[in-house]
Amino acid sequence: VIQEKIFINDKLSIEDIAIKLYTNTKYISQIINETYNKNFYNFINFYRIEEAKRLLISEENDKYSILGIAQSVGFVSKSTFNVAFKRYTGITPTEFKLKVK
């Protein structure tokens, strides 16, 4: 799942994962809840934020806006991205970018 970066698909659903893994959604949900103590969307957003952090650090991505980075990792709106980013990092994407430069 991580190597393929399927989490960047903004329409990714738990059903998509279940089909890919030849199982059912209840099993996927149970595994995520028991192993990571997160629901499906929080689990996926964690990987999206990690990818966004990687992109924000990279100088070659300086030409992209925060919204562009957000969309490239699977977020549809900048506000949703900002809320999720702050939840996982404690700071906004802009603050993160300034801090690491």
Phi and psi restraints in degrees (range 20) as a CNS / XPLOR table:
assign (resid 1 and name C) (resid 2 and name N)
       (resid 2 and name CA) (resid 2 and name C) 1.0 -71.9 20.0 2
assign (resid 2 and name N) (resid 2 and name CA)
       (resid 2 and name C) (resid 3 and name N) 1.0 -45.2 20.0 2
assign (resid 2 and name C) (resid 3 and name N)
       (resid 3 and name CA) (resid 3 and name C) 1.0 -60.5 20.0 2
assign (resid 3 and name N) (resid 3 and name CA)
       (resid 3 and name C) (resid 4 and name N) 1.0 -38.7 20.0 2
assign (resid 3 and name C) (resid 4 and name N)
       (resid 4 and name CA) (resid 4 and name C) 1.0 -79.3 20.0 2
assign (resid 4 and name N) (resid 4 and name CA)
       (resid 4 and name C) (resid 5 and name N) 1.0 -15.6 20.0 2
assign (resid 4 and name C) (resid 5 and name N)
       (resid 5 and name CA) (resid 5 and name C) 1.0 54.0 20.0 2
assign (resid 5 and name N) (resid 5 and name CA)
       (resid 5 and name C) (resid 6 and name N) 1.0 44.0 20.0 2
assign (resid 5 and name C) (resid 6 and name N)
       (resid 6 and name CA) (resid 6 and name C) 1.0 -67.7 20.0 2
assign (resid 6 and name N) (resid 6 and name CA)
       (resid 6 and name C) (resid 7 and name N) 1.0 -15.8 20.0 2
assign (resid 6 and name C) (resid 7 and name N)
       (resid 7 and name CA) (resid 7 and name C) 1.0 -66.9 20.0 2
assign (resid 7 and name N) (resid 7 and name CA)
       (resid 7 and name C) (resid 8 and name N) 1.0 -15.6 20.0 2
assign (resid 7 and name C) (resid 8 and name N)
       (resid 8 and name CA) (resid 8 and name C) 1.0 -79.8 20.0 2
assign (resid 8 and name N) (resid 8 and name CA)
       (resid 8 and name C) (resid 9 and name N) 1.0 -7.3 20.0 2
assign (resid 8 and name C) (resid 9 and name N)
       (resid 9 and name CA) (resid 9 and name C) 1.0 -71.6 20.0 2
assign (resid 9 and name N) (resid 9 and name CA)
       (resid 9 and name C) (resid 10 and name N) 1.0 116.2 20.0 2
assign (resid 9 and name C) (resid 10 and name N)
       (resid 10 and name CA) (resid 10 and name C) 1.0 -69.8 20.0 2
assign (resid 10 and name N) (resid 10 and name CA)
       (resid 10 and name C) (resid 11 and name N) 1.0 -11.2 20.0 2
assign (resid 10 and name C) (resid 11 and name N)
       (resid 11 and name CA) (resid 11 and name C) 1.0 -106.6 20.0 2
assign (resid 11 and name N) (resid 11 and name CA)
       (resid 11 and name C) (resid 12 and name N) 1.0 11.5 20.0 2
assign (resid 11 and name C) (resid 12 and name N)
       (resid 12 and name CA) (resid 12 and name C) 1.0 -59.3 20.0 2
assign (resid 12 and name N) (resid 12 and name CA)
       (resid 12 and name C) (resid 13 and name N) 1.0 133.2 20.0 2
assign (resid 12 and name C) (resid 13 and name N)
       (resid 13 and name CA) (resid 13 and name C) 1.0 -127.1 20.0 2
assign (resid 13 and name N) (resid 13 and name CA)
       (resid 13 and name C) (resid 14 and name N) 1.0 165.7 20.0 2
assign (resid 13 and name C) (resid 14 and name N)
       (resid 14 and name CA) (resid 14 and name C) 1.0 -63.9 20.0 2
assign (resid 14 and name N) (resid 14 and name CA)
       (resid 14 and name C) (resid 15 and name N) 1.0 -28.7 20.0 2
assign (resid 14 and name C) (resid 15 and name N)
       (resid 15 and name CA) (resid 15 and name C) 1.0 -64.5 20.0 2
assign (resid 15 and name N) (resid 15 and name CA)
       (resid 15 and name C) (resid 16 and name N) 1.0 -39.9 20.0 2
assign (resid 15 and name C) (resid 16 and name N)
       (resid 16 and name CA) (resid 16 and name C) 1.0 -60.4 20.0 2
assign (resid 16 and name N) (resid 16 and name CA)
       (resid 16 and name C) (resid 17 and name N) 1.0 -43.2 20.0 2
assign (resid 16 and name C) (resid 17 and name N)
       (resid 17 and name CA) (resid 17 and name C) 1.0 -65.6 20.0 2
assign (resid 17 and name N) (resid 17 and name CA)
       (resid 17 and name C) (resid 18 and name N) 1.0 -44.8 20.0 2
assign (resid 17 and name C) (resid 18 and name N)
       (resid 18 and name CA) (resid 18 and name C) 1.0 -59.2 20.0 2
assign (resid 18 and name N) (resid 18 and name CA)
       (resid 18 and name C) (resid 19 and name N) 1.0 -43.5 20.0 2
assign (resid 18 and name C) (resid 19 and name N)
       (resid 19 and name CA) (resid 19 and name C) 1.0 -63.4 20.0 2
assign (resid 19 and name N) (resid 19 and name CA)
       (resid 19 and name C) (resid 20 and name N) 1.0 -45.2 20.0 2
assign (resid 19 and name C) (resid 20 and name N)
       (resid 20 and name CA) (resid 20 and name C) 1.0 -61.6 20.0 2
assign (resid 20 and name N) (resid 20 and name CA)
       (resid 20 and name C) (resid 21 and name N) 1.0 -33.9 20.0 2
assign (resid 20 and name C) (resid 21 and name N)
       (resid 21 and name CA) (resid 21 and name C) 1.0 -98.9 20.0 2
assign (resid 21 and name N) (resid 21 and name CA)
       (resid 21 and name C) (resid 22 and name N) 1.0 6.7 20.0 2
assign (resid 21 and name C) (resid 22 and name N)
       (resid 22 and name CA) (resid 22 and name C) 1.0 56.0 20.0 2
assign (resid 22 and name N) (resid 22 and name CA)
       (resid 22 and name C) (resid 23 and name N) 1.0 47.7 20.0 2
assign (resid 22 and name C) (resid 23 and name N)
       (resid 23 and name CA) (resid 23 and name C) 1.0 -144.5 20.0 2
assign (resid 23 and name N) (resid 23 and name CA)
       (resid 23 and name C) (resid 24 and name N) 1.0 -165.2 20.0 2
assign (resid 23 and name C) (resid 24 and name N)
       (resid 24 and name CA) (resid 24 and name C) 1.0 -113.7 20.0 2
assign (resid 24 and name N) (resid 24 and name CA)
       (resid 24 and name C) (resid 25 and name N) 1.0 165.0 20.0 2
assign (resid 24 and name C) (resid 25 and name N)
       (resid 25 and name CA) (resid 25 and name C) 1.0 -67.3 20.0 2
assign (resid 25 and name N) (resid 25 and name CA)
       (resid 25 and name C) (resid 26 and name N) 1.0 -33.5 20.0 2
assign (resid 25 and name C) (resid 26 and name N)
       (resid 26 and name CA) (resid 26 and name C) 1.0 -62.9 20.0 2
assign (resid 26 and name N) (resid 26 and name CA)
       (resid 26 and name C) (resid 27 and name N) 1.0 -41.2 20.0 2
assign (resid 26 and name C) (resid 27 and name N)
       (resid 27 and name CA) (resid 27 and name C) 1.0 -65.6 20.0 2
assign (resid 27 and name N) (resid 27 and name CA)
       (resid 27 and name C) (resid 28 and name N) 1.0 -45.8 20.0 2
assign (resid 27 and name C) (resid 28 and name N)
       (resid 28 and name CA) (resid 28 and name C) 1.0 -59.4 20.0 2
assign (resid 28 and name N) (resid 28 and name CA)
       (resid 28 and name C) (resid 29 and name N) 1.0 -48.2 20.0 2
assign (resid 28 and name C) (resid 29 and name N)
       (resid 29 and name CA) (resid 29 and name C) 1.0 -59.7 20.0 2
assign (resid 29 and name N) (resid 29 and name CA)
       (resid 29 and name C) (resid 30 and name N) 1.0 -44.1 20.0 2
assign (resid 29 and name C) (resid 30 and name N)
       (resid 30 and name CA) (resid 30 and name C) 1.0 -62.7 20.0 2
assign (resid 30 and name N) (resid 30 and name CA)
       (resid 30 and name C) (resid 31 and name N) 1.0 -45.5 20.0 2
assign (resid 30 and name C) (resid 31 and name N)
       (resid 31 and name CA) (resid 31 and name C) 1.0 -61.8 20.0 2
assign (resid 31 and name N) (resid 31 and name CA)
       (resid 31 and name C) (resid 32 and name N) 1.0 -45.6 20.0 2
assign (resid 31 and name C) (resid 32 and name N)
       (resid 32 and name CA) (resid 32 and name C) 1.0 -63.1 20.0 2
assign (resid 32 and name N) (resid 32 and name CA)
       (resid 32 and name C) (resid 33 and name N) 1.0 -44.8 20.0 2
assign (resid 32 and name C) (resid 33 and name N)
       (resid 33 and name CA) (resid 33 and name C) 1.0 -63.7 20.0 2
assign (resid 33 and name N) (resid 33 and name CA)
       (resid 33 and name C) (resid 34 and name N) 1.0 -46.2 20.0 2
assign (resid 33 and name C) (resid 34 and name N)
       (resid 34 and name CA) (resid 34 and name C) 1.0 -73.7 20.0 2
assign (resid 34 and name N) (resid 34 and name CA)
       (resid 34 and name C) (resid 35 and name N) 1.0 -37.8 20.0 2
assign (resid 34 and name C) (resid 35 and name N)
       (resid 35 and name CA) (resid 35 and name C) 1.0 -83.4 20.0 2
assign (resid 35 and name N) (resid 35 and name CA)
       (resid 35 and name C) (resid 36 and name N) 1.0 -41.8 20.0 2
assign (resid 35 and name C) (resid 36 and name N)
       (resid 36 and name CA) (resid 36 and name C) 1.0 -111.5 20.0 2
assign (resid 36 and name N) (resid 36 and name CA)
       (resid 36 and name C) (resid 37 and name N) 1.0 -5.1 20.0 2
assign (resid 36 and name C) (resid 37 and name N)
       (resid 37 and name CA) (resid 37 and name C) 1.0 55.7 20.0 2
assign (resid 37 and name N) (resid 37 and name CA)
       (resid 37 and name C) (resid 38 and name N) 1.0 40.0 20.0 2
assign (resid 37 and name C) (resid 38 and name N)
       (resid 38 and name CA) (resid 38 and name C) 1.0 -138.4 20.0 2
assign (resid 38 and name N) (resid 38 and name CA)
       (resid 38 and name C) (resid 39 and name N) 1.0 156.6 20.0 2
assign (resid 38 and name C) (resid 39 and name N)
       (resid 39 and name CA) (resid 39 and name C) 1.0 -83.4 20.0 2
assign (resid 39 and name N) (resid 39 and name CA)
       (resid 39 and name C) (resid 40 and name N) 1.0 173.5 20.0 2
assign (resid 39 and name C) (resid 40 and name N)
       (resid 40 and name CA) (resid 40 and name C) 1.0 -56.4 20.0 2
assign (resid 40 and name N) (resid 40 and name CA)
       (resid 40 and name C) (resid 41 and name N) 1.0 -47.8 20.0 2
assign (resid 40 and name C) (resid 41 and name N)
       (resid 41 and name CA) (resid 41 and name C) 1.0 -69.0 20.0 2
assign (resid 41 and name N) (resid 41 and name CA)
       (resid 41 and name C) (resid 42 and name N) 1.0 -37.4 20.0 2
assign (resid 41 and name C) (resid 42 and name N)
       (resid 42 and name CA) (resid 42 and name C) 1.0 -66.2 20.0 2
assign (resid 42 and name N) (resid 42 and name CA)
       (resid 42 and name C) (resid 43 and name N) 1.0 -36.6 20.0 2
assign (resid 42 and name C) (resid 43 and name N)
       (resid 43 and name CA) (resid 43 and name C) 1.0 -62.4 20.0 2
assign (resid 43 and name N) (resid 43 and name CA)
       (resid 43 and name C) (resid 44 and name N) 1.0 -48.8 20.0 2
assign (resid 43 and name C) (resid 44 and name N)
       (resid 44 and name CA) (resid 44 and name C) 1.0 -65.6 20.0 2
assign (resid 44 and name N) (resid 44 and name CA)
       (resid 44 and name C) (resid 45 and name N) 1.0 -42.6 20.0 2
assign (resid 44 and name C) (resid 45 and name N)
       (resid 45 and name CA) (resid 45 and name C) 1.0 -63.2 20.0 2
assign (resid 45 and name N) (resid 45 and name CA)
       (resid 45 and name C) (resid 46 and name N) 1.0 -32.4 20.0 2
assign (resid 45 and name C) (resid 46 and name N)
       (resid 46 and name CA) (resid 46 and name C) 1.0 -57.5 20.0 2
assign (resid 46 and name N) (resid 46 and name CA)
       (resid 46 and name C) (resid 47 and name N) 1.0 -47.4 20.0 2
assign (resid 46 and name C) (resid 47 and name N)
       (resid 47 and name CA) (resid 47 and name C) 1.0 -68.6 20.0 2
assign (resid 47 and name N) (resid 47 and name CA)
       (resid 47 and name C) (resid 48 and name N) 1.0 -34.0 20.0 2
assign (resid 47 and name C) (resid 48 and name N)
       (resid 48 and name CA) (resid 48 and name C) 1.0 -64.8 20.0 2
assign (resid 48 and name N) (resid 48 and name CA)
       (resid 48 and name C) (resid 49 and name N) 1.0 -42.6 20.0 2
assign (resid 48 and name C) (resid 49 and name N)
       (resid 49 and name CA) (resid 49 and name C) 1.0 -67.0 20.0 2
assign (resid 49 and name N) (resid 49 and name CA)
       (resid 49 and name C) (resid 50 and name N) 1.0 -40.3 20.0 2
assign (resid 49 and name C) (resid 50 and name N)
       (resid 50 and name CA) (resid 50 and name C) 1.0 -60.3 20.0 2
assign (resid 50 and name N) (resid 50 and name CA)
       (resid 50 and name C) (resid 51 and name N) 1.0 -41.9 20.0 2
assign (resid 50 and name C) (resid 51 and name N)
       (resid 51 and name CA) (resid 51 and name C) 1.0 -66.8 20.0 2
assign (resid 51 and name N) (resid 51 and name CA)
       (resid 51 and name C) (resid 52 and name N) 1.0 -40.8 20.0 2
assign (resid 51 and name C) (resid 52 and name N)
       (resid 52 and name CA) (resid 52 and name C) 1.0 -61.9 20.0 2
assign (resid 52 and name N) (resid 52 and name CA)
       (resid 52 and name C) (resid 53 and name N) 1.0 -42.0 20.0 2
assign (resid 52 and name C) (resid 53 and name N)
       (resid 53 and name CA) (resid 53 and name C) 1.0 -60.5 20.0 2
assign (resid 53 and name N) (resid 53 and name CA)
       (resid 53 and name C) (resid 54 and name N) 1.0 -42.3 20.0 2
assign (resid 53 and name C) (resid 54 and name N)
       (resid 54 and name CA) (resid 54 and name C) 1.0 -61.2 20.0 2
assign (resid 54 and name N) (resid 54 and name CA)
       (resid 54 and name C) (resid 55 and name N) 1.0 -43.4 20.0 2
assign (resid 54 and name C) (resid 55 and name N)
       (resid 55 and name CA) (resid 55 and name C) 1.0 -69.5 20.0 2
assign (resid 55 and name N) (resid 55 and name CA)
       (resid 55 and name C) (resid 56 and name N) 1.0 -38.8 20.0 2
assign (resid 55 and name C) (resid 56 and name N)
       (resid 56 and name CA) (resid 56 and name C) 1.0 -66.2 20.0 2
assign (resid 56 and name N) (resid 56 and name CA)
       (resid 56 and name C) (resid 57 and name N) 1.0 -31.2 20.0 2
assign (resid 56 and name C) (resid 57 and name N)
       (resid 57 and name CA) (resid 57 and name C) 1.0 -73.6 20.0 2
assign (resid 57 and name N) (resid 57 and name CA)
       (resid 57 and name C) (resid 58 and name N) 1.0 -34.2 20.0 2
assign (resid 57 and name C) (resid 58 and name N)
       (resid 58 and name CA) (resid 58 and name C) 1.0 -70.9 20.0 2
assign (resid 58 and name N) (resid 58 and name CA)
       (resid 58 and name C) (resid 59 and name N) 1.0 123.5 20.0 2
assign (resid 58 and name C) (resid 59 and name N)
       (resid 59 and name CA) (resid 59 and name C) 1.0 -61.9 20.0 2
assign (resid 59 and name N) (resid 59 and name CA)
       (resid 59 and name C) (resid 60 and name N) 1.0 -30.3 20.0 2
assign (resid 59 and name C) (resid 60 and name N)
       (resid 60 and name CA) (resid 60 and name C) 1.0 -65.9 20.0 2
assign (resid 60 and name N) (resid 60 and name CA)
       (resid 60 and name C) (resid 61 and name N) 1.0 -15.1 20.0 2
assign (resid 60 and name C) (resid 61 and name N)
       (resid 61 and name CA) (resid 61 and name C) 1.0 -99.0 20.0 2
assign (resid 61 and name N) (resid 61 and name CA)
       (resid 61 and name C) (resid 62 and name N) 1.0 5.2 20.0 2
assign (resid 61 and name C) (resid 62 and name N)
       (resid 62 and name CA) (resid 62 and name C) 1.0 -60.2 20.0 2
assign (resid 62 and name N) (resid 62 and name CA)
       (resid 62 and name C) (resid 63 and name N) 1.0 -23.8 20.0 2
assign (resid 62 and name C) (resid 63 and name N)
       (resid 63 and name CA) (resid 63 and name C) 1.0 -73.2 20.0 2
assign (resid 63 and name N) (resid 63 and name CA)
       (resid 63 and name C) (resid 64 and name N) 1.0 -14.0 20.0 2
assign (resid 63 and name C) (resid 64 and name N)
       (resid 64 and name CA) (resid 64 and name C) 1.0 -94.7 20.0 2
assign (resid 64 and name N) (resid 64 and name CA)
       (resid 64 and name C) (resid 65 and name N) 1.0 142.8 20.0 2
assign (resid 64 and name C) (resid 65 and name N)
       (resid 65 and name CA) (resid 65 and name C) 1.0 -74.7 20.0 2
assign (resid 65 and name N) (resid 65 and name CA)
       (resid 65 and name C) (resid 66 and name N) 1.0 168.3 20.0 2
assign (resid 65 and name C) (resid 66 and name N)
       (resid 66 and name CA) (resid 66 and name C) 1.0 -59.8 20.0 2
assign (resid 66 and name N) (resid 66 and name CA)
       (resid 66 and name C) (resid 67 and name N) 1.0 -41.8 20.0 2
assign (resid 66 and name C) (resid 67 and name N)
       (resid 67 and name CA) (resid 67 and name C) 1.0 -61.7 20.0 2
assign (resid 67 and name N) (resid 67 and name CA)
       (resid 67 and name C) (resid 68 and name N) 1.0 -41.8 20.0 2
assign (resid 67 and name C) (resid 68 and name N)
       (resid 68 and name CA) (resid 68 and name C) 1.0 -60.3 20.0 2
assign (resid 68 and name N) (resid 68 and name CA)
       (resid 68 and name C) (resid 69 and name N) 1.0 -43.3 20.0 2
assign (resid 68 and name C) (resid 69 and name N)
       (resid 69 and name CA) (resid 69 and name C) 1.0 -64.3 20.0 2
assign (resid 69 and name N) (resid 69 and name CA)
       (resid 69 and name C) (resid 70 and name N) 1.0 -45.9 20.0 2
assign (resid 69 and name C) (resid 70 and name N)
       (resid 70 and name CA) (resid 70 and name C) 1.0 -56.6 20.0 2
assign (resid 70 and name N) (resid 70 and name CA)
       (resid 70 and name C) (resid 71 and name N) 1.0 -47.4 20.0 2
assign (resid 70 and name C) (resid 71 and name N)
       (resid 71 and name CA) (resid 71 and name C) 1.0 -67.4 20.0 2
assign (resid 71 and name N) (resid 71 and name CA)
       (resid 71 and name C) (resid 72 and name N) 1.0 -33.8 20.0 2
assign (resid 71 and name C) (resid 72 and name N)
       (resid 72 and name CA) (resid 72 and name C) 1.0 -69.9 20.0 2
assign (resid 72 and name N) (resid 72 and name CA)
       (resid 72 and name C) (resid 73 and name N) 1.0 -19.1 20.0 2
assign (resid 72 and name C) (resid 73 and name N)
       (resid 73 and name CA) (resid 73 and name C) 1.0 -105.0 20.0 2
assign (resid 73 and name N) (resid 73 and name CA)
       (resid 73 and name C) (resid 74 and name N) 1.0 6.4 20.0 2
assign (resid 73 and name C) (resid 74 and name N)
       (resid 74 and name CA) (resid 74 and name C) 1.0 110.1 20.0 2
assign (resid 74 and name N) (resid 74 and name CA)
       (resid 74 and name C) (resid 75 and name N) 1.0 3.0 20.0 2
assign (resid 74 and name C) (resid 75 and name N)
       (resid 75 and name CA) (resid 75 and name C) 1.0 -91.3 20.0 2
assign (resid 75 and name N) (resid 75 and name CA)
       (resid 75 and name C) (resid 76 and name N) 1.0 140.8 20.0 2
assign (resid 75 and name C) (resid 76 and name N)
       (resid 76 and name CA) (resid 76 and name C) 1.0 -86.9 20.0 2
assign (resid 76 and name N) (resid 76 and name CA)
       (resid 76 and name C) (resid 77 and name N) 1.0 -37.0 20.0 2
assign (resid 76 and name C) (resid 77 and name N)
       (resid 77 and name CA) (resid 77 and name C) 1.0 -122.5 20.0 2
assign (resid 77 and name N) (resid 77 and name CA)
       (resid 77 and name C) (resid 78 and name N) 1.0 152.0 20.0 2
assign (resid 77 and name C) (resid 78 and name N)
       (resid 78 and name CA) (resid 78 and name C) 1.0 -67.1 20.0 2
assign (resid 78 and name N) (resid 78 and name CA)
       (resid 78 and name C) (resid 79 and name N) 1.0 -37.3 20.0 2
assign (resid 78 and name C) (resid 79 and name N)
       (resid 79 and name CA) (resid 79 and name C) 1.0 -65.3 20.0 2
assign (resid 79 and name N) (resid 79 and name CA)
       (resid 79 and name C) (resid 80 and name N) 1.0 -42.0 20.0 2
assign (resid 79 and name C) (resid 80 and name N)
       (resid 80 and name CA) (resid 80 and name C) 1.0 -63.4 20.0 2
assign (resid 80 and name N) (resid 80 and name CA)
       (resid 80 and name C) (resid 81 and name N) 1.0 -41.8 20.0 2
assign (resid 80 and name C) (resid 81 and name N)
       (resid 81 and name CA) (resid 81 and name C) 1.0 -61.0 20.0 2
assign (resid 81 and name N) (resid 81 and name CA)
       (resid 81 and name C) (resid 82 and name N) 1.0 -47.6 20.0 2
assign (resid 81 and name C) (resid 82 and name N)
       (resid 82 and name CA) (resid 82 and name C) 1.0 -60.9 20.0 2
assign (resid 82 and name N) (resid 82 and name CA)
       (resid 82 and name C) (resid 83 and name N) 1.0 -42.7 20.0 2
assign (resid 82 and name C) (resid 83 and name N)
       (resid 83 and name CA) (resid 83 and name C) 1.0 -63.2 20.0 2
assign (resid 83 and name N) (resid 83 and name CA)
       (resid 83 and name C) (resid 84 and name N) 1.0 -47.5 20.0 2
assign (resid 83 and name C) (resid 84 and name N)
       (resid 84 and name CA) (resid 84 and name C) 1.0 -64.5 20.0 2
assign (resid 84 and name N) (resid 84 and name CA)
       (resid 84 and name C) (resid 85 and name N) 1.0 -42.9 20.0 2
assign (resid 84 and name C) (resid 85 and name N)
       (resid 85 and name CA) (resid 85 and name C) 1.0 -60.8 20.0 2
assign (resid 85 and name N) (resid 85 and name CA)
       (resid 85 and name C) (resid 86 and name N) 1.0 -45.9 20.0 2
assign (resid 85 and name C) (resid 86 and name N)
       (resid 86 and name CA) (resid 86 and name C) 1.0 -66.5 20.0 2
assign (resid 86 and name N) (resid 86 and name CA)
       (resid 86 and name C) (resid 87 and name N) 1.0 -35.2 20.0 2
assign (resid 86 and name C) (resid 87 and name N)
       (resid 87 and name CA) (resid 87 and name C) 1.0 -61.1 20.0 2
assign (resid 87 and name N) (resid 87 and name CA)
       (resid 87 and name C) (resid 88 and name N) 1.0 -40.0 20.0 2
assign (resid 87 and name C) (resid 88 and name N)
       (resid 88 and name CA) (resid 88 and name C) 1.0 -88.3 20.0 2
assign (resid 88 and name N) (resid 88 and name CA)
       (resid 88 and name C) (resid 89 and name N) 1.0 -27.1 20.0 2
assign (resid 88 and name C) (resid 89 and name N)
       (resid 89 and name CA) (resid 89 and name C) 1.0 -113.3 20.0 2
assign (resid 89 and name N) (resid 89 and name CA)
       (resid 89 and name C) (resid 90 and name N) 1.0 -20.9 20.0 2
assign (resid 89 and name C) (resid 90 and name N)
       (resid 90 and name CA) (resid 90 and name C) 1.0 87.8 20.0 2
assign (resid 90 and name N) (resid 90 and name CA)
       (resid 90 and name C) (resid 91 and name N) 1.0 -5.6 20.0 2
assign (resid 90 and name C) (resid 91 and name N)
       (resid 91 and name CA) (resid 91 and name C) 1.0 -137.1 20.0 2
assign (resid 91 and name N) (resid 91 and name CA)
       (resid 91 and name C) (resid 92 and name N) 1.0 165.3 20.0 2
assign (resid 91 and name C) (resid 92 and name N)
       (resid 92 and name CA) (resid 92 and name C) 1.0 -78.2 20.0 2
assign (resid 92 and name N) (resid 92 and name CA)
       (resid 92 and name C) (resid 93 and name N) 1.0 163.4 20.0 2
assign (resid 92 and name C) (resid 93 and name N)
       (resid 93 and name CA) (resid 93 and name C) 1.0 -58.1 20.0 2
assign (resid 93 and name N) (resid 93 and name CA)
       (resid 93 and name C) (resid 94 and name N) 1.0 -38.9 20.0 2
assign (resid 93 and name C) (resid 94 and name N)
       (resid 94 and name CA) (resid 94 and name C) 1.0 -64.8 20.0 2
assign (resid 94 and name N) (resid 94 and name CA)
       (resid 94 and name C) (resid 95 and name N) 1.0 -44.4 20.0 2
assign (resid 94 and name C) (resid 95 and name N)
       (resid 95 and name CA) (resid 95 and name C) 1.0 -61.3 20.0 2
assign (resid 95 and name N) (resid 95 and name CA)
       (resid 95 and name C) (resid 96 and name N) 1.0 -41.4 20.0 2
assign (resid 95 and name C) (resid 96 and name N)
       (resid 96 and name CA) (resid 96 and name C) 1.0 -60.8 20.0 2
assign (resid 96 and name N) (resid 96 and name CA)
       (resid 96 and name C) (resid 97 and name N) 1.0 -47.1 20.0 2
assign (resid 96 and name C) (resid 97 and name N)
       (resid 97 and name CA) (resid 97 and name C) 1.0 -60.8 20.0 2
assign (resid 97 and name N) (resid 97 and name CA)
       (resid 97 and name C) (resid 98 and name N) 1.0 -43.4 20.0 2
assign (resid 97 and name C) (resid 98 and name N)
       (resid 98 and name CA) (resid 98 and name C) 1.0 -67.5 20.0 2
assign (resid 98 and name N) (resid 98 and name CA)
       (resid 98 and name C) (resid 99 and name N) 1.0 -36.5 20.0 2
assign (resid 98 and name C) (resid 99 and name N)
       (resid 99 and name CA) (resid 99 and name C) 1.0 -67.8 20.0 2
assign (resid 99 and name N) (resid 99 and name CA)
       (resid 99 and name C) (resid 100 and name N) 1.0 -37.5 20.0 2
assign (resid 99 and name C) (resid 100 and name N)
       (resid 100 and name CA) (resid 100 and name C) 1.0 -87.4 20.0 2
assign (resid 100 and name N) (resid 100 and name CA)
       (resid 100 and name C) (resid 101 and name N) 1.0 -12.5 20.0 2
